[in-house]
Amino acid sequence: MFQTHIPVDYLRDESRTSGTAVAITFPQTVAELADSLREAAVRELPVTVQGARTGISAGSVPDGGVIVSLTKMDRLLGTRTGSDGSCFIRVQPGLPLAALRRHLSSDLRPPTSGLFFPPDPTESSASVGGMAACNASGACSFAYGPTRDHIEGLTVVLADGDTLTLRRGQARAEGLRFSLVTDSGRLLTGLLPDYRMPRVKNAAGYWVKPDMDLLDLFIGSEGTLGVIAELELRLRKKPAATLGVLCYLADEARALTLVERLRAEAPSCTPHLLAALEYFDEGSLRLIRSGAPQSGLLLPPARPHWNVALYVECALQPDNADKPLSLLCSLLDVCGGQADDTWVATDAPALEKMRGFRHAVPEQVNATIAERKLRNPQLTKLGTDLSVPDDRLRSVMRFYRADLEATRLEHVIFGHIGNNHVHVNILPRDMDEYAAGKLLYRKWAEQVVAWGGSISAEHGVGRLKKELLAILYGPEGIVSMRRLKALFDPACRLNPDRLFQAEPSAECIHDHTIRT
C-alpha cells in the first residue's frame, strides 16, 4: 500500500517550499483511505494529506512520515434533489474544480442542467476536498461566500481509520459542548474552543461558535481533525448572463470611493448580484504589462492616467439586465472615471480574457520570484492574506502604503477589495529584504487583529502562518485548539504542526522511519 519511491512533485506545493517523506500512498476509496490511516498508525508515522497541492501556505508540504495523496479519489458519485428542489452533487475529494465545472457545463440533463458550483479560487486545478479543507473562496466570494456555504455533507476519516458521516442540520453543539457518534458507534464528546472569530472574511483556525452545526468544524480545519473522504455540494442556478467591467482610474483614492459606492448601491440591483470586486494597484498593472509578451494577454495601449484598475463582475437575471452597467457608469462619473477608460465583456470569450487579466498578477509574481530563486534559493514571496472590517479599508490601505514607502520594498497590491481583503505581495531581492518584509507582515497582522480583522481570509494557516494565528487567538485560543485536535487525533499524527506547533508534551511522533 505504501510506496517508498516518491515523485518529487509530491514533496512541494505552490508555496514554493519543499519537504521530505518516507512513503506515499494513493487511496481510491473511503475504505482504502481508512486502511492507509490505520497502517500509518500501526507504523507510528505522521501523515501529510494532499489534494492538488495548489495551496500557498505549505499545508501539503510533508515533514517526514507518509504522504496520503487524494489525487486518485477523483470521481463524481451521484446527485440528489432536496425536498425544496435544491440539487446536490456528491464527489470524491480529489476531483479538480475544473473537472467539476466541465461536468456541470456539459451535462444538459436534469437535475444539474443550468446549475453551477460558485466558489472561484484562482487555481481551477484545485481539488474540491482541498477547497473544503481550507475553506477556499476567491473573487466571487463577495456574492457567494466561501466553500463552507456550499457544502451539505461530508464523510470524514479519522486518524484511527474510523469514519464520521455528517449532514448539515443533523448534529449541533449545545453551547460549546458537543458530541458526535462515529460510524462504528464510538461516542466523541468535548468542548469547542471559546474564542471569538473575527467578523470579516476569515479562514484562520477552527471555525467555532456556540450551538454551531458540527459539519462546519471540519471545513477549514486543514486536515488536522480528520481527512475529508467524500463531499456533498449544493449547486446554484446559473445567472442568465455575466457582465464583466474593467475600469481604469487615476489613483487609489478614486478606486476606494468607487468600491464604497458600489457596495452601498449593490442591494438596489437585486435580483442581480455584484459577484466580484477586484483591485489592481499601479505596481500590479506594471507587472501585468511586463509579462504580457510571455503570457499572450492582449491589453489595450496604456494611457498616462491609467494608474489603478477595478474589475467588477455582475451576475445578471433576465429582467433589466442593463441596470448594473448603467449604475456603474453613473458611479464612474462621480469618481472621475470615463467611458473610454472602461472595458465591458458580456460573452464568454471576452469574459475569459478579463479573468485572465485578474489572474495575471499572481502568475507574474510567482514568475518573478522563481527567477530570483535561481540566484538565491532561499527567497520566497511574502503575500499577505489579511482582511479588515468595512470601516477600516481606507485605514489599512494607508497603513500599507506608509510602511512600503518607508522601506522601499518592491511590491504589488491586488485582490478582493470588495471584502476588504487585498493581497500585498512583497517581492524581495535578497534575504535582507525578505527579513524586512517579514517584520512588516507581522506588524500589519497585529494592527489588523486590533481592528477586528483576520490574519488569513482565504489561504488558510498551514505551516507558514502559525505565529500569526497565535496573534489572532492568543495563547489560550491555541491551547483550546490543541485540546480539540487531541480528541480526534490523540497521537497528533494528522497534518502535525499545521495551524499550531505541537506541544513537546503531546504524543507526537518524531521517528519518521518506516517500521515493518
Secondary structure, DSSP 8 states (H G I E B T S, - for coil): --BS---GGGGB-TTS-B-B-SEEE---SHHHHHHHHHHHHHTT--EEEESS---SS-TT--BSSEEEE-TT---EEEEEE-TTS-EEEEE-TT-BHHHHHHHHHH--STTTTTEE---B-S-TTSBHHHHHHHT--BTTHHHH--GGGGEEEEEEE-TTS-EEEEETTS-B-BTTEEEEE-TTS-EEEEE-------SSS--SS----TT-BTHHHHTTSTTSS-EEEEEEEE-EE--SEEEEEEEEES-HHHHHHHHHHHHHHGGGGTTSEEEEEEEE-HHHHHHHHHHHHHHT-------TT--EEEEEEEEE-STTTTHHHHHHHHHHHHHT--GGGEEEE-SHHHHHHHHHHHHHHHHHHHHHHHHHHHH-TT---EE---B--GGGHHHHHHHHHHHHHHHT--EEEEEEGGGTEEEEEE--SSHHHHHHHHHHHHHHHHHHHHTT-BS-SSS--TTTSHHHHHHHHHHHHHHHHHHHHHHH-TT--BSTTSSS---TTS------S---
